[in-house]
């Protein structure tokens, strides 16, 4: 273990990264009994993107005292519609998923990320086992018995376990020596929010186009968040539009099911890719969130995967510390990797398959996709199984 100087602060765990996944992980570890530091600059979250929180994510946030702080600002998701808008020879029927069919009041809730982050920040301030270090990590040095984290302002932190929640360009992942497999997709996502003249009736509608899905997800009132996946050139064109032109484009894409639209301030565009590290833990460093997996925004799986990372890590580390064992030991990291392997692999595979089948020009692939959608629409047991798997993997 590196020698601790008088200015060194020691913890059981250090979480690097203050996004939703990092905040949730830090709170979950603190509530599990770990003396935890969260190393992240506290900045206002200005992004107006949203997240559809599903299944276990809501259970975790409620258990951590987060959901109670922001539930009133979220919109329930009671139905999900998949609409084939490809115009191809083999067109699929509309598929409707209704939460009551599997005995639920909602599939989940859609909430603006900045509202969720504000609730997480407030909960982190009240977590007794969590100390906020209002600074960013500059250097991470793994050693045999602990990992040293040095911040930009010169503070030194030391812990037997460091959690990398520092995104796609993860400093923690680099320090652990974990290689990443990246596959860029010839797609980009444009995100923005709209108000509309007709109610959404708590139903999310996803239009499948030849270039990717365009989904309208409910927000409170007559508002929705839009995630429009298309070609990079079209994404650039959409972002450059005036508010009025973009509102008209969104109304056309939605076939006016929500009536006339107005675009709210703020829009974003980002290229899509699939990224998988060769490991999710090594050298006393565990990865969560986008440091551990990057997938396209299809099926609302991204942040939900990150929150399940947090839940599984806390569930493993808590009992380890209760038995005075090493939270960063190889055996502990192996248990975390095993707990996350099937969940992450299945979500990456299913999202990738759905995206590839939508983009495919081959008629046999289009026919197979149409047949699969037909079965989902008309075979009740298959549809109900798909709904349950979308919310939470069956092997848990």
C-alpha positions as CSV (number, residue, x, y, z in Angstrom):
1,X,0.0,0.0,0.0
2,X,1.3,3.5,-0.8
3,X,2.4,5.3,2.3
4,X,-0.3,7.7,3.6
5,X,1.0,11.2,4.2
6,X,-0.6,13.5,6.8
7,X,-2.7,15.1,4.0
8,X,-3.9,11.8,2.6
9,X,-7.5,10.8,3.2
10,X,-8.3,7.1,3.4
11,X,-11.6,5.4,2.6
12,X,-13.1,2.0,2.0
13,X,-14.1,3.1,-1.5
14,X,-13.6,6.0,-3.8
15,X,-16.0,6.8,-6.7
16,X,-14.6,8.8,-9.5
17,X,-17.3,10.6,-11.6
18,X,-20.3,12.6,-10.6
19,X,-22.9,11.8,-13.2
20,X,-26.1,9.9,-12.4
21,X,-24.3,6.5,-12.3
22,X,-21.5,7.8,-10.1
23,X,-23.7,9.6,-7.7
24,X,-26.0,6.5,-7.3
25,X,-23.0,4.2,-6.8
26,X,-21.5,6.5,-4.2
27,X,-24.8,6.7,-2.2
28,X,-25.4,2.9,-2.6
29,X,-21.9,2.1,-1.3
30,X,-22.3,4.6,1.6
31,X,-25.7,3.1,2.6
32,X,-24.1,-0.4,2.4
33,X,-21.7,0.6,5.1
34,X,-18.6,1.6,3.1
35,X,-16.8,4.8,4.0
36,X,-16.9,6.4,0.6
37,X,-15.5,9.4,-1.1
38,X,-17.0,10.8,-4.3
39,X,-14.4,12.6,-6.3
40,X,-16.2,14.9,-8.8
41,X,-16.6,18.6,-9.4
42,X,-20.0,19.8,-8.3
43,X,-21.4,21.6,-11.3
44,X,-24.9,22.5,-12.4
45,X,-26.4,19.9,-14.8
46,X,-27.5,21.9,-17.8
47,X,-28.5,19.0,-20.1
48,X,-32.2,18.7,-20.8
49,X,-32.1,15.1,-21.9
50,X,-34.3,12.6,-20.1
51,X,-34.1,9.0,-18.8
52,X,-36.8,6.4,-18.7
53,X,-36.2,4.7,-15.4
54,X,-37.4,1.1,-15.3
55,X,-37.8,-1.8,-12.9
56,X,-34.9,-2.2,-10.5
57,X,-33.7,1.3,-11.1
58,X,-36.8,2.7,-9.4
59,X,-36.5,0.2,-6.6
60,X,-32.9,1.2,-6.0
61,X,-33.6,5.0,-6.1
62,X,-36.5,4.6,-3.7
63,X,-34.4,2.5,-1.3
64,X,-31.7,5.2,-1.4
65,X,-34.2,8.0,-0.6
66,X,-33.7,9.6,-4.0
67,X,-37.0,8.9,-5.8
68,X,-39.1,10.5,-3.2
69,X,-37.3,13.8,-3.9
70,X,-38.1,13.9,-7.7
71,X,-41.1,11.6,-8.3
72,X,-43.5,14.5,-8.8
73,X,-41.5,15.8,-11.7
74,X,-41.6,12.5,-13.6
75,X,-44.2,11.1,-16.1
76,X,-45.5,7.5,-15.8
77,X,-44.9,5.1,-18.7
78,X,-48.0,2.9,-18.9
79,X,-47.8,1.9,-22.6
80,X,-45.2,1.6,-25.3
81,X,-46.0,1.5,-29.0
82,X,-43.7,0.3,-31.8
83,X,-44.7,1.6,-35.2
84,X,-43.1,0.5,-38.5
85,X,-42.4,3.6,-40.5
86,X,-39.8,2.2,-42.9
87,X,-42.0,2.1,-46.0
88,X,-40.4,-1.2,-47.0
89,X,-41.9,-4.1,-48.8
90,X,-42.1,-6.2,-45.6
91,X,-43.7,-4.0,-43.0
92,X,-44.3,-5.0,-39.5
93,X,-47.6,-4.5,-37.6
94,X,-47.8,-2.1,-34.8
95,X,-46.9,-3.6,-31.4
96,X,-48.4,-2.2,-28.2
97,X,-47.0,-3.1,-24.8
98,X,-49.4,-2.3,-21.9
99,X,-48.2,-2.5,-18.3
100,X,-51.5,-3.9,-17.0
101,X,-50.9,-7.0,-19.1
102,X,-48.1,-8.0,-16.7
103,X,-49.9,-6.8,-13.6
104,X,-48.1,-3.4,-13.2
105,X,-49.3,0.1,-12.7
106,X,-46.4,1.5,-14.8
107,X,-43.4,0.3,-16.7
108,X,-41.5,3.1,-15.1
109,X,-41.1,6.9,-15.3
110,X,-39.5,9.4,-17.6
111,X,-37.6,12.2,-15.9
112,X,-35.3,15.0,-17.0
113,X,-31.7,14.1,-16.1
114,X,-31.1,17.5,-14.4
115,X,-34.0,16.8,-12.0
116,X,-32.7,13.3,-11.2
117,X,-29.2,14.6,-10.7
118,X,-30.5,17.3,-8.3
119,X,-32.3,14.7,-6.3
120,X,-29.1,12.5,-6.2
121,X,-27.0,15.5,-5.1
122,X,-29.4,16.2,-2.2
123,X,-29.4,12.5,-1.1
124,X,-25.6,12.4,-1.3
125,X,-25.3,15.4,1.0
126,X,-27.3,13.5,3.6
127,X,-25.5,10.2,3.3
128,X,-23.5,9.8,6.5
129,X,-20.9,7.5,5.1
130,X,-20.2,9.6,2.0
131,X,-17.8,12.5,1.7
132,X,-17.9,14.8,-1.3
133,X,-14.5,15.8,-2.8
134,X,-15.4,18.8,-5.0
135,X,-12.6,18.2,-7.5
136,X,-11.7,16.0,-10.4
137,X,-9.3,13.1,-10.4
138,X,-6.0,13.9,-12.2
139,X,-4.1,10.7,-11.6
140,X,-5.0,7.2,-10.5
141,X,-2.3,4.9,-9.3
142,X,-3.2,1.2,-8.5
143,X,-0.9,-0.7,-6.1
144,X,-1.0,-4.1,-4.4
145,X,-3.1,-3.1,-1.4
146,X,-4.8,0.2,-2.4
147,X,-5.4,2.7,-5.1
148,X,-4.2,6.3,-4.9
149,X,-6.3,9.0,-6.4
150,X,-4.8,12.5,-6.8
151,X,-7.0,15.4,-7.6
152,X,-6.3,18.5,-9.7
153,X,-6.0,20.6,-6.6
154,X,-3.4,18.3,-5.1
155,X,-5.5,16.3,-2.6
156,X,-4.5,12.6,-2.2
157,X,-7.2,9.9,-1.6
158,X,-6.5,6.3,-0.8
159,X,-8.8,3.3,-0.8
160,X,-8.7,-0.5,-1.4
161,X,-11.4,-0.1,-4.1
162,X,-11.9,2.6,-6.7
163,X,-15.0,2.8,-8.8
164,X,-14.7,4.3,-12.3
165,X,-17.9,6.1,-13.1
166,X,-16.0,8.6,-15.3
167,X,-17.6,7.9,-18.6
168,X,-16.4,6.8,-22.1
169,X,-13.0,8.3,-21.7
170,X,-12.5,6.8,-18.3
171,X,-9.2,7.6,-16.5
172,X,-9.9,4.8,-14.1
173,X,-10.3,2.3,-16.9
174,X,-7.0,3.4,-18.4
175,X,-5.3,3.2,-15.0
176,X,-6.6,-0.4,-14.6
177,X,-5.1,-1.3,-18.0
178,X,-8.4,-2.4,-19.4
179,X,-8.7,-2.4,-23.2
180,X,-11.9,-1.4,-24.9
181,X,-13.6,-2.8,-28.0
182,X,-15.3,0.0,-29.9
183,X,-17.6,-0.1,-32.9
184,X,-18.7,3.2,-34.3
185,X,-22.2,3.2,-35.9
186,X,-23.0,5.3,-38.9
187,X,-25.8,6.9,-36.9
188,X,-26.3,9.9,-34.6
189,X,-29.0,10.8,-32.0
190,X,-30.7,14.1,-31.8
191,X,-32.4,14.8,-28.5
192,X,-34.8,17.6,-27.6
193,X,-38.1,18.2,-25.8
194,X,-41.4,19.3,-27.2
195,X,-44.8,20.5,-26.0
196,X,-47.8,19.3,-28.1
197,X,-51.5,20.0,-28.4
198,X,-52.8,16.5,-27.8
199,X,-52.2,14.3,-24.7
200,X,-49.8,11.4,-24.8
201,X,-51.9,9.3,-22.4
202,X,-48.7,8.1,-20.7
203,X,-47.7,6.2,-23.8
204,X,-44.3,6.2,-25.4
205,X,-44.3,5.8,-29.2
206,X,-41.3,4.6,-31.2
207,X,-41.3,5.1,-35.0
208,X,-39.0,2.7,-36.8
209,X,-37.4,4.5,-39.8
210,X,-34.9,3.1,-42.3
211,X,-32.1,5.0,-40.4
212,X,-33.1,4.2,-36.8
213,X,-35.9,4.7,-34.3
214,X,-37.5,8.1,-33.4
215,X,-39.2,7.8,-30.0
216,X,-41.5,10.3,-28.3
217,X,-41.4,9.6,-24.5
218,X,-44.0,11.2,-22.1
219,X,-43.0,14.1,-19.8
220,X,-45.5,15.7,-17.3
221,X,-48.3,17.6,-19.0
222,X,-48.6,17.7,-22.8
223,X,-44.9,17.4,-23.2
224,X,-42.6,14.7,-24.5
225,X,-38.9,14.1,-24.9
226,X,-37.7,13.1,-28.4
227,X,-34.7,10.8,-29.2
228,X,-34.3,10.8,-33.0
229,X,-31.7,8.3,-34.3
230,X,-30.7,9.0,-37.9
231,X,-27.7,9.4,-40.2
232,X,-25.0,11.9,-39.1
233,X,-25.8,14.2,-42.0
234,X,-29.5,14.3,-41.2
235,X,-28.8,14.8,-37.5
236,X,-26.6,17.8,-38.4
237,X,-29.5,19.2,-40.6
238,X,-32.0,18.7,-37.8
239,X,-29.8,20.5,-35.2
240,X,-29.3,23.4,-37.6
241,X,-33.1,24.0,-38.0
242,X,-35.0,26.8,-36.5
243,X,-37.3,25.9,-33.6
244,X,-40.4,26.2,-35.9
245,X,-38.8,24.0,-38.6
246,X,-37.8,21.3,-36.1
247,X,-41.2,21.3,-34.6
248,X,-42.8,20.7,-38.0
249,X,-40.3,18.0,-38.7
250,X,-41.1,16.3,-35.4
251,X,-44.8,16.6,-36.1
252,X,-44.4,15.0,-39.5
253,X,-42.3,12.2,-38.1
254,X,-44.9,11.5,-35.4
255,X,-47.7,11.5,-38.1
256,X,-49.3,14.2,-35.9
257,X,-50.5,11.7,-33.3
258,X,-49.6,14.4,-30.7
259,X,-51.0,17.3,-32.6
260,X,-49.1,20.5,-33.3
261,X,-45.7,20.9,-31.5
262,X,-43.4,23.5,-30.1
263,X,-39.7,22.8,-29.4
264,X,-38.3,23.7,-26.0
265,X,-34.9,25.4,-25.7
266,X,-31.9,23.1,-25.9
267,X,-31.1,20.3,-28.3
268,X,-28.2,17.9,-28.5
269,X,-26.6,15.6,-31.1
270,X,-24.1,12.9,-30.5
271,X,-22.6,10.0,-32.6
272,X,-23.6,6.5,-31.7
273,X,-21.2,3.6,-30.9
274,X,-21.1,0.3,-29.0
275,X,-18.2,0.0,-26.5
276,X,-17.4,-2.9,-24.4
277,X,-14.3,-3.1,-22.1
278,X,-12.6,-6.5,-22.0
279,X,-13.1,-6.5,-18.3
280,X,-15.3,-4.6,-15.9
281,X,-12.8,-4.8,-13.0
282,X,-9.1,-5.2,-12.5
283,X,-6.3,-3.9,-10.3
284,X,-8.7,-2.8,-7.5
285,X,-10.8,-0.8,-9.9
286,X,-14.4,-1.6,-10.8
287,X,-16.2,0.1,-13.7
288,X,-19.8,1.3,-13.8
289,X,-22.0,3.2,-16.2
290,X,-20.5,4.3,-19.5
291,X,-17.0,3.4,-18.4
292,X,-18.3,-0.2,-18.4
293,X,-20.6,-0.2,-21.5
294,X,-21.8,2.2,-24.2
295,X,-24.9,1.3,-26.3
296,X,-27.3,3.3,-28.5
297,X,-30.3,5.0,-26.9
298,X,-32.7,2.2,-27.8
299,X,-35.0,0.6,-25.4
300,X,-34.0,2.8,-22.5
301,X,-31.2,0.5,-21.4
302,X,-28.2,2.8,-21.0
303,X,-28.6,4.4,-17.6
304,X,-30.7,1.6,-16.3
305,X,-27.7,-0.7,-16.9
306,X,-25.5,1.8,-15.0
307,X,-27.9,1.8,-12.0
308,X,-27.9,-2.0,-11.9
309,X,-24.1,-1.8,-11.9
310,X,-24.3,0.4,-8.8
311,X,-26.8,-1.9,-7.1
312,X,-24.8,-5.1,-7.7
313,X,-21.5,-3.5,-6.6
314,X,-23.0,-2.2,-3.3
315,X,-24.7,-5.6,-2.7
316,X,-21.3,-7.3,-3.0
317,X,-19.1,-4.8,-1.2
318,X,-21.4,-4.3,1.8
319,X,-21.2,-7.9,3.2
320,X,-17.5,-8.0,2.4
321,X,-16.8,-5.0,4.6
322,X,-19.1,-6.3,7.3
323,X,-16.8,-9.4,7.5
324,X,-13.7,-7.1,7.6
325,X,-12.6,-8.4,4.2
326,X,-11.0,-6.6,1.3
327,X,-13.5,-4.8,-1.0
328,X,-10.9,-4.5,-3.8
329,X,-9.6,-8.1,-3.6
330,X,-9.5,-10.2,-6.8
331,X,-12.3,-12.4,-5.4
332,X,-14.6,-9.4,-4.8
333,X,-13.9,-8.0,-8.2
334,X,-14.6,-11.4,-9.8
335,X,-17.9,-11.6,-8.0
336,X,-18.9,-8.2,-9.4
337,X,-17.8,-9.1,-12.9
338,X,-19.8,-12.4,-12.7
339,X,-22.9,-10.5,-11.4
340,X,-22.8,-8.1,-14.3
341,X,-21.7,-10.3,-17.2
342,X,-25.0,-11.8,-18.4
343,X,-27.1,-8.6,-17.8
344,X,-24.7,-6.4,-19.8
345,X,-24.1,-8.9,-22.6
346,X,-27.8,-9.6,-23.1
347,X,-28.6,-5.8,-23.3
348,X,-25.8,-5.0,-25.7
349,X,-26.7,-8.0,-27.9
350,X,-30.4,-7.2,-27.9
351,X,-30.0,-3.5,-28.6
352,X,-27.4,-4.2,-31.4
353,X,-29.6,-6.8,-33.0
354,X,-32.7,-4.6,-32.9
355,X,-30.7,-1.8,-34.5
356,X,-29.1,-4.0,-37.2
357,X,-32.4,-5.5,-38.2
358,X,-33.9,-2.1,-38.6
359,X,-31.1,-0.8,-40.8
360,X,-30.7,-4.0,-42.9
361,X,-31.4,-3.7,-46.6
362,X,-31.6,-7.5,-47.2
363,X,-35.1,-8.7,-47.8
364,X,-34.7,-11.9,-45.8
365,X,-33.7,-9.8,-42.7
366,X,-36.6,-7.4,-43.2
367,X,-39.0,-10.3,-43.5
368,X,-37.6,-11.9,-40.3
369,X,-38.0,-8.6,-38.5
370,X,-41.6,-8.2,-39.7
371,X,-42.3,-11.8,-38.6
372,X,-40.8,-11.2,-35.2
373,X,-42.9,-8.0,-34.7
374,X,-46.0,-9.9,-35.9
375,X,-45.4,-12.6,-33.2
376,X,-45.0,-9.9,-30.5
377,X,-48.2,-8.2,-31.6
378,X,-50.3,-11.4,-31.7
379,X,-48.7,-14.0,-29.3
380,X,-49.6,-13.0,-25.8
381,X,-47.1,-15.1,-23.9
382,X,-44.2,-14.0,-26.1
383,X,-45.2,-10.3,-25.7
384,X,-45.5,-10.6,-21.9
385,X,-42.1,-12.3,-21.7
386,X,-40.6,-9.5,-23.8
387,X,-42.1,-6.9,-21.5
388,X,-40.7,-8.6,-18.3
389,X,-37.2,-9.1,-19.9
390,X,-37.2,-5.5,-20.9
391,X,-37.7,-4.4,-17.3
392,X,-35.4,-6.8,-15.6
393,X,-33.4,-9.9,-16.7
394,X,-35.1,-13.1,-15.7
395,X,-32.0,-14.7,-14.3
396,X,-31.8,-12.2,-11.4
